[in-house]
Amino acid sequence: MADPGLADPALLAVGTTVLCGVLAVAGVRTYATGRARHQALVERLDDAPPPPPPSGRRRRFRRLDRRLRATRPGRRLERRIASTGLDVTPGEFAVCTAGAAAGLWLVAAAALAPFFGPLAAAVALWSAAAFLSWQRRKRIERFIGQLPELSRILANATQAGLALRTALSMAAEEMEAPAGEELGKVADRLAVGHSVEEALGELAERLPSRELVVLVTTLVLANRAGGTVVTSLRNLTTTLEERKETRREVRTQLSQVTVTAYVVPLMGIGTLLLMDRIVPGSIDRMTGEWLGRLAVIAAFALYGLGFFLIRRLSKIDV
C-alpha cells in the first residue's frame, strides 16, 4: 500500500506537467494562428493593386521595393528620394544603381584594365548618391525661388482676413511644384490635427534653408502671439526678392570655378586613355604591379581631393 505522503507530490508533479503541456500547446496554437493571419494579410496587401502614381507610370521591382522598405537603409533611401521629388521607388533606384555599377565595371575592365573595374563600380555608387544630393539641392533652390511668391500670397490672404491654416491651403492649391507639393503636405498635416508649428517645422526639416527658416519662424511666432503678419510678410517678401537676386549673381560668378572642379578629374581619365592609345597595353603593364596600382590609387585620391577642395572653396553661403 502506497504512502499518502509520497502520492501527493507525485500527483502534484503530474498535474503541473499536464498543465504546462496544455499551456504550451495553447501558446503554440495562438502563435501559429496569429502568424497565419499576419501572412494572409501580407499576401492580400501584396496582391492588391498599388495606388496609381501621379504620373500614371507602372511601378517595377515591387518585391525588392518592399524588402528594401523593411530595412533601415531602405527607409533612409526612401526619405532621400522623397526629398528630391523624383518619381522613382527605392527598389527601382537600387536596381538602376546596381546595373550602372555593373555596366561601368565591365566597360572599364574592357577599355582600360581589369584593375579599373572595381574603381568604376565605386564611382558609379558614389555618383548615384551624389545625384540624389544634387536633386535635393536643386529642389531646395527651386523652393527658395518660390518663397517670395509664397510670402506674397500669404500676406494677401491674411490681409483679406483668412486664417493662417486657410492661407496655407490656398497657397498649396495656387502654387506650382515643389512649393505646391510641400505646402499640400503641410495642409494635410494640419487637417489631421497637427499644430502649425509642427507642420511647418517638418517642412523646414525636409527642405532646409535660411530663407525658409526665417519664413517659418515668422509664421509660427505670429500664429502663437495671435497678431497680424501682413507687415512682416510684406517686408519679408522684399528681403527674399533681394536675396534671390544676390544668390543668382553669386552663382553666375562661381560658374567657372564649378566647371573647373569637374574638368580636373576628367583630365586625369583622359590622360590615361591617351597614354593607352599612344602605347597600347601600357595600362595593363602599369596595373600589373603593386607599385603601379598604388600609384593609380594615389592619383585618383589626389584628383578627388582636388575636386573636394575646389568645391569647398567655391561654396559661398548667401
Secondary structure by P-SEA (a helix, b strand, c coil): cccaaaaaaaaaaaaaaaaaaaaaaaaaaaaaaaaaaaaaaaaaaaacccccccccccccaaaaaaaaaacaaaaaaaaaaaaacccccaaaaaaaaaaaaaaaaaaaaaaccccaaaaaaaaaaaaaaaaaaaaaaaaaaaaaaaaaaaaaaaaaaaaacccaaaaaaaaaaccccaaaaaaaaaaaaaaacccaaaaaaaaaaacccaaaaaaaaaaaaaaaacccaaaaaaaaaaaaaaaaaaaaaaaaaaaaaaaaaaaaaaaaaaaaaaaaaaccaaaaaaaccaaaaaaaaaaaaaaaaaaaaaaaaacccc
